[in-house]
Amino acid sequence: MAIYAIKNASSLLTTVEFGPVPEGNFAFFTVRNELARSAIKQFLTSPSMGQELIGEAVMDGKPMLITRGNKSREELLDVLNASGNTPQLVRHARPIDTWRVISLLAVPGQVLQLSSSLMRKNKRIDWGLFFFATSNLVGHAITWVYGAQKSEDNNRLNYVKTEVNATLDEYRTPGETLPAVSDTRKTLREETEQLSFGQKIDKFLRHNSIYVGEIACRYTGALALAFPANRVKWAALKSKSLPQAYEMARNESTLAHLAGLTSVAGKTTSLMAQTEDPYDTKPKSALENFREKIAFRAGGWMEAGAFGTLTYDALTNPNRRIVFRGKEYRDYVGGLGSALFTARYVVRNWAKFGEKQIDMDEVYAHTTDALAKMPKEKLSQLLASTAAAITSHFKDKNLDYGEVYTRLMNDLYSYHKITVEKMPSGPESHVIRLNAFREPQDAAACAKLCAYADNERPSSYVDSLRAAVTEPLIRRGA
């Protein structure tokens, strides 16, 4: 999709989107306000613009007009420019990936710590720091590639499918039933693909990137820092008491040993974390709130303290001095590496532990199958309004209205052989305006009414659902 913003503040238009078509244009115009709707419709259907009105909707309080015409995109933009609308191409800003920022701090830090472990006096290797750095580098590689771990957002998916059914229910063709929320509609359209071994590994890491890269790999590193491998002599440990065995195995540096143990404690705390799920209508316990909102960050702050301690140890411990070109120095290399690693854990507090990912293919499949149950004469308007409701709901995904509308329109033709005709001519009362989806807190009030699993609805479903939404809002003074 190509989106142009109208920069002229006095224009009655705010944006225009162009769908991909081989010839002519398929365009979506956002009108500045309701008062300007009629004037813009006349302008778009005038000979200079030559557009045919296909449908209308209201999105975020602004009218949206769906049109098509014979002019190319460039010709249409020239007419808009000549009429003083000054369209400018909009480019979506890519969000900052916090896990990439974390890796940009941590990887140089770990390389410095790895270098420090190889620069000890008498060519000794600091095995605790060596294994700590190498295992963390493996962990960074995983989080660099996969970022926050992904999980299926089934609660949001069911919520959206329920909303689609609720908004379309009163318009469906008599005798037709809408697809059940429990159905998986996209599997009716595609063959189940067998995953290769590599694809299975990729899927596993995508769903468990933080558990594997951020926690498991670094557990190994933290334990290696607290109990260096070269000091763990199993035969000797068996013959000693537990306190003696502990003293034999621990890091010679007390601060490095404490840093390793604190890191283990921080990772154990982070291991309790779970991804937030605002669309889960079940009441959350205090433990669940702790796991969603506190555990991951609390573990991060513990580790920031641990590696701040390791920075101090590198710069003050005489046994950690390094040799460079025959001269002995304080361990500035390891100290800088630990400082960068400390900064990494501070920044981690702004990173997501996990991300819920909704199956958009299933959203489109369910919505298309529901729209296919609508009367032909209302389909154009219902398609336009449903696309507006979906676009408004998924603001977090930066969906474009034209992208959603075009996908639904193409799916209607591909899977149902239904073509979308232009909207019926007539007065403004022909415009169907669907309500936007409710917010998750309102969905909780409707949890019992949103049970479409058996596709059985009470006859007063729509009225009951609306009452369940409005009454809590009235009580809140909305």
C-alpha positions in Angstrom: 0.0 0.0 0.0 1.1 3.6 -0.7 -0.2 6.2 1.7 -0.1 9.9 1.1 -0.9 12.5 3.8 -2.5 15.8 2.7 -0.3 18.5 4.2 -2.6 21.4 3.4 -4.4 22.1 6.7 -7.4 23.7 5.0 -8.0 20.6 2.8 -11.1 18.6 3.4 -9.0 15.4 3.0 -6.4 14.1 5.4 -5.0 11.0 3.7 -5.3 8.9 0.5 -4.2 5.3 0.2 -3.7 3.4 -3.1 -4.2 -0.3 -3.4 -2.0 -2.4 -5.8 -3.9 -2.8 -9.1 -2.4 -3.5 -12.6 -4.2 -0.5 -14.2 -6.3 2.4 -13.1 -6.5 3.0 -9.4 -8.1 1.6 -6.2 -8.1 4.5 -3.7 -9.2 5.1 -0.1 -9.8 8.7 0.9 -10.0 9.9 4.6 -12.3 12.9 5.0 -11.4 15.5 7.6 -14.8 15.5 9.3 -18.4 14.4 8.8 -19.5 17.8 7.5 -17.1 17.5 4.5 -18.4 14.1 3.4 -20.9 15.3 0.8 -18.5 17.9 -0.7 -15.7 15.3 -1.0 -18.0 12.7 -2.6 -18.9 15.3 -5.2 -15.3 16.2 -5.8 -14.2 12.6 -6.1 -16.9 11.7 -8.6 -16.4 14.9 -10.7 -14.9 14.5 -14.2 -11.6 15.9 -13.0 -11.1 13.0 -10.5 -13.3 10.4 -12.3 -13.7 8.1 -9.3 -16.5 5.6 -8.7 -17.7 5.2 -5.1 -17.5 1.6 -3.9 -18.2 1.9 -0.2 -18.1 4.2 2.9 -17.0 3.7 6.5 -16.2 5.7 9.6 -12.8 5.0 11.2 -11.6 6.8 14.3 -14.4 9.3 13.9 -13.5 10.2 10.3 -15.4 9.2 7.1 -13.5 6.8 4.8 -14.5 6.7 1.1 -13.5 3.7 -1.0 -13.2 4.4 -4.7 -11.9 3.1 -8.0 -11.2 4.8 -11.3 -9.4 4.7 -14.6 -6.7 7.3 -13.8 -3.3 6.0 -12.7 -2.0 6.8 -9.3 0.3 9.5 -10.7 -2.6 11.1 -12.7 -4.8 11.2 -9.6 -2.0 12.7 -7.5 -1.5 15.4 -10.1 -5.2 16.3 -9.9 -5.0 16.5 -6.1 -1.9 18.7 -6.3 -3.6 21.0 -8.9 -6.6 21.3 -6.5 -4.3 22.5 -3.7 -4.3 19.2 -1.6 -0.5 18.6 -1.7 -0.2 14.9 -1.0 3.1 13.6 0.5 4.2 10.0 0.7 4.1 8.6 4.3 6.7 6.1 5.4 6.0 4.1 8.6 8.8 4.5 11.1 10.2 1.2 12.2 10.0 0.6 15.9 13.2 0.3 17.9 14.0 -3.3 18.7 15.2 -3.1 22.3 16.8 -6.5 22.1 19.0 -5.3 19.3 20.1 -2.3 21.4 20.9 -4.7 24.3 23.1 -6.9 22.0 24.9 -3.8 20.7 26.0 -3.1 24.4 26.5 -6.7 25.4 28.4 -8.3 22.6 31.3 -5.8 22.8 31.2 -6.2 26.6 31.5 -10.0 26.3 34.3 -9.8 23.7 36.2 -7.5 26.1 35.6 -9.9 29.0 36.7 -12.9 26.8 39.9 -11.0 25.9 40.5 -10.2 29.6 40.2 -13.8 30.5 43.1 -14.6 28.1 45.4 -11.8 29.4 46.3 -13.0 32.9 49.8 -13.2 34.2 51.9 -16.3 33.5 49.6 -17.0 30.5 46.9 -18.3 32.8 43.4 -18.4 31.6 40.6 -17.1 33.8 38.3 -20.0 33.1 35.4 -18.6 35.1 35.3 -15.4 33.0 36.1 -17.3 29.8 33.1 -19.6 30.0 30.9 -16.8 31.3 31.8 -14.7 28.2 31.4 -17.5 25.6 28.1 -18.8 26.9 26.7 -15.3 27.0 27.9 -14.7 23.4 25.8 -17.7 22.3 22.8 -16.3 24.2 23.2 -12.9 22.5 23.3 -14.5 19.1 19.9 -16.1 19.8 18.2 -13.0 21.2 19.7 -10.9 18.3 18.1 -13.2 15.7 14.8 -13.8 17.5 14.3 -10.9 20.0 11.5 -11.4 22.5 10.0 -14.9 22.5 6.7 -15.3 20.6 3.6 -17.0 21.7 0.2 -17.4 20.1 -2.4 -14.9 21.3 -5.4 -17.1 21.4 -7.3 -15.0 23.8 -7.1 -11.9 21.5 -7.9 -14.1 18.5 -11.1 -15.3 20.1 -11.9 -11.8 21.2 -11.6 -10.4 17.7 -13.6 -13.3 16.2 -16.3 -12.7 18.8 -16.4 -9.0 18.0 -16.7 -9.7 14.2 -19.6 -12.0 14.9 -21.3 -9.6 17.3 -21.1 -6.7 14.8 -22.3 -8.7 11.8 -24.9 -10.9 13.5 -27.9 -8.5 13.0 -27.1 -8.1 9.2 -26.7 -11.7 8.2 -28.9 -13.3 5.6 -31.9 -15.0 7.3 -31.2 -18.7 7.8 -27.4 -18.3 7.6 -25.2 -19.0 10.6 -21.9 -17.2 11.3 -18.7 -19.3 11.6 -18.1 -20.4 15.2 -15.3 -18.7 17.2 -13.9 -22.2 18.0 -13.5 -23.0 14.2 -10.1 -22.7 12.6 -11.2 -21.3 9.3 -7.8 -21.0 7.6 -7.2 -24.7 7.7 -10.1 -25.1 5.4 -8.2 -23.2 2.8 -4.7 -24.6 3.0 -2.9 -27.9 3.3 -1.1 -28.7 6.5 2.6 -28.3 5.9 5.0 -30.8 7.4 7.9 -28.9 9.0 11.5 -29.9 8.4 13.9 -30.5 11.3 15.4 -27.1 10.7 12.0 -25.4 10.7 11.1 -27.2 14.0 14.2 -25.8 15.6 13.4 -22.3 14.2 9.9 -22.5 15.6 11.1 -23.7 19.0 13.7 -20.9 19.3 11.1 -18.3 18.1 8.7 -19.4 20.9 11.5 -19.8 23.6 14.2 -17.3 22.6 14.3 -15.7 26.1 14.2 -19.0 28.0 17.1 -20.4 25.8 19.2 -17.3 25.0 18.5 -15.0 27.9 18.2 -17.5 30.7 19.5 -21.0 29.9 22.8 -19.9 28.2 23.4 -17.3 30.8 22.7 -19.8 33.6 25.6 -21.7 32.3 27.8 -18.6 32.3 26.7 -17.4 35.7 27.5 -20.8 37.3 30.8 -20.9 35.5 31.7 -17.5 36.9 30.7 -18.6 40.5 32.3 -22.0 40.2 35.1 -22.0 37.5 35.4 -25.3 35.6 39.2 -25.7 36.4 38.5 -25.6 40.1 35.7 -28.3 40.1 37.8 -31.5 40.7 35.1 -34.1 41.1 37.3 -36.8 42.7 38.5 -34.4 45.4 35.0 -33.0 46.0 33.7 -36.5 46.8 36.2 -36.9 49.6 35.5 -33.5 51.3 32.6 -32.3 53.4 30.1 -30.0 51.8 31.6 -26.7 53.2 35.1 -27.8 52.1 33.9 -28.9 48.7 32.2 -25.5 48.3 35.4 -23.6 49.1 37.4 -25.8 46.7 35.0 -25.1 43.8 34.1 -21.4 44.3 35.8 -18.6 42.4 39.0 -17.4 44.1 37.7 -13.8 43.8 35.0 -13.3 46.4 33.3 -10.5 44.4 33.3 -12.5 41.2 31.8 -15.5 43.1 29.1 -13.3 44.5 28.4 -11.7 41.1 27.9 -15.2 39.7 25.6 -16.3 42.5 23.6 -13.0 42.2 23.3 -13.5 38.5 21.9 -17.1 39.1 19.4 -15.6 41.5 18.4 -13.0 39.0 17.9 -15.5 36.2 15.9 -17.7 38.6 13.6 -14.8 39.2 13.3 -14.0 35.5 12.5 -17.7 34.9 9.2 -17.1 36.7 8.1 -14.4 34.2 5.3 -14.9 31.8 4.1 -12.8 28.8 1.3 -10.3 29.6 -2.1 -11.2 28.2 -4.6 -8.2 28.4 -7.2 -10.2 26.6 -7.4 -13.0 29.2 -10.8 -12.3 30.9 -10.1 -14.5 33.9 -9.2 -12.6 37.1 -5.5 -12.6 37.7 -4.0 -13.7 41.1 -1.3 -11.7 42.8 1.3 -14.3 41.7 0.2 -13.9 38.0 0.5 -10.1 38.2 4.0 -10.6 39.7 5.0 -12.9 36.9 3.7 -10.6 34.2 4.7 -7.2 35.5 7.6 -7.6 38.0 9.5 -10.9 37.8 11.5 -10.2 34.5 12.5 -6.7 35.5 13.3 -7.6 39.1 15.7 -10.3 37.8 17.3 -7.7 35.5 18.0 -5.3 38.3 19.6 -8.1 40.4 21.9 -8.9 37.5 22.7 -5.2 36.9 23.9 -5.1 40.5 25.9 -8.4 40.0 27.8 -7.1 37.0 28.4 -3.7 38.6 30.1 -5.7 41.3 32.2 -7.5 38.7 33.2 -4.2 37.2 34.5 -3.0 40.6 36.3 -6.4 41.1 38.1 -6.1 37.7 39.4 -2.6 38.5 40.5 -3.2 42.2 41.4 -6.9 42.5 45.3 -7.3 42.3 44.8 -11.0 41.2 42.9 -9.9 38.1 45.6 -7.7 36.7 46.3 -8.2 33.0 49.5 -8.2 30.9 49.7 -6.3 27.6 52.9 -6.1 25.6 54.9 -7.3 28.5 53.5 -4.7 31.0 51.1 -5.3 33.8 47.9 -3.2 34.2 44.7 -3.1 36.1 42.0 -5.1 34.3 40.6 -2.1 32.3 39.6 -4.5 29.5 37.5 -6.7 31.8 36.2 -3.6 33.7 34.9 -1.9 30.6 33.4 -5.2 29.4 31.6 -5.6 32.7 30.4 -2.0 32.7 28.9 -2.5 29.2 27.2 -5.7 30.5 25.9 -3.7 33.5 24.4 -1.1 31.1 22.9 -4.0 29.1 20.9 -5.1 32.1 19.7 -1.6 32.8 18.4 -1.3 29.2 16.8 -4.7 29.5 14.2 -3.2 31.8 12.6 -1.6 28.7 12.6 -4.8 26.7 9.7 -7.2 26.5 10.0 -10.6 28.0 7.6 -12.0 25.3 5.2 -11.0 22.6 1.8 -12.3 22.0 1.3 -12.8 18.2 -2.2 -13.1 16.8 -2.8 -15.3 13.8 -3.8 -12.6 11.3 -4.5 -15.2 8.6 -7.1 -16.7 10.9 -8.6 -13.3 11.5 -9.0 -12.6 7.8 -10.3 -16.1 7.1 -12.9 -15.9 9.9 -14.0 -12.3 8.9 -14.2 -13.2 5.2 -16.3 -16.3 5.9 -18.6 -14.2 8.1 -19.0 -11.5 5.4 -19.9 -14.2 2.9 -23.1 -14.7 5.0 -24.2 -11.1 4.4 -26.9 -10.0 1.9 -25.4 -9.0 -1.4 -26.9 -5.5 -1.3 -25.3 -4.8 2.1 -21.9 -6.4 1.5 -20.1 -3.4 0.1 -20.9 -1.3 3.2 -20.4 -4.1 5.7 -17.0 -4.9 4.1 -16.0 -1.2 4.4 -17.1 -0.9 8.0 -15.7 -4.2 9.1 -12.3 -3.3 7.6 -12.5 0.0 9.6 -13.2 -1.8 12.8 -10.3 -4.3 12.3 -7.9 -1.5 11.4 -8.8 0.6 14.4 -8.4 -2.4 16.7 -5.0 -3.3 15.5 -3.3 0.1 15.9 -0.4 -1.6 17.6 0.3 -3.4 14.3 0.2 -0.2 12.2 -2.3 -1.8 9.7 -3.4 0.4 6.9 -7.1 0.6 6.1 -6.6 -0.1 2.4 -4.4 -3.1 3.2 -7.2 -4.7 5.4 -10.0 -3.8 2.9 -8.1 -5.2 -0.1 -7.2 -8.4 1.7 -10.8 -9.1 2.7 -12.1 -8.2 -0.7 -9.6 -10.5 -2.5 -10.4 -13.3 0.0 -14.1 -13.0 -0.7 -13.4 -13.5 -4.4 -10.7 -16.2 -4.0 -12.6 -18.4 -1.5 -16.3 -17.5 -2.1 -16.3 -16.2 -5.7 -18.0 -13.1 -4.4 -17.3 -9.8 -6.1 -17.9 -6.5 -4.3 -20.1 -4.3 -6.3 -20.4 -0.5 -5.8 -22.6 0.6 -2.9 -26.3 1.1 -3.7 -27.2 4.7 -4.7 -29.5 6.6 -2.4 -29.6 8.8 0.7 -27.0 8.8 3.4 -29.1 6.4 5.5 -27.7 3.6 3.3 -24.4 3.9 5.1 -24.0 1.2 7.6 -21.8 2.2 10.6 -20.6 -0.7 12.7 -19.5 0.0 16.3 -15.7 -0.3 16.9 -14.5 -3.3 18.9 -14.7 -2.8 22.6 -11.7 -2.5 24.8 -10.4 -5.6 26.7 -11.8 -4.3 30.0 -15.3 -4.2 28.5 -14.8 -7.6 27.0 -14.3 -9.0 30.5 -17.9 -7.8 31.4 -19.2 -9.8 28.4 -17.1 -13.0 28.9 -20.2 -15.2 29.3 -22.0 -13.7 26.4 -19.0 -14.1 24.1 -19.2 -17.9 24.1 -19.7 -18.8 20.5 -17.9 -22.1 20.7 -21.1 -24.1 20.0 -22.4 -21.5 17.6 -25.6 -21.2 19.7 -26.7 -17.6 20.4 -29.8 -16.5 22.4 -32.3 -14.7 20.2 -31.6 -11.4 22.1 -27.8 -11.9 21.8 -27.1 -8.5 20.3 -29.3 -6.5 22.7 -27.8 -8.5 25.7 -24.3 -7.9 24.5 -24.8 -4.2 24.1 -26.4 -3.9 27.6 -23.5 -5.8 29.1 -21.1 -3.3 27.5 -23.0 -0.1 28.2 -24.0 -0.7 31.8 -20.4 -0.9 33.2 -19.5 2.2 31.2 -22.5 4.1 32.7 -21.4 3.0 36.2 -17.9 4.4 35.4 -19.5 7.7 34.4 -18.4 7.3 30.7 
